[in-house]
């Protein structure tokens, strides 16, 4: 099975014609859409990770501020 990248590069192994150019355009459109989906997913993951990190920092700071026994912090 030929991958999208190898399919795109194989399109111009011979002199291009309109059909091959149109195939290349469609291949590039699919690749661009796939990259956009991956980027959106990665950005959502970064946002979720940042939110979890901030919640953890807040929880730690709250615990430190409200800890009745400072000796426990030495453990």
Beta strands, then each sheet from edge to edge (+ up, - down):
end
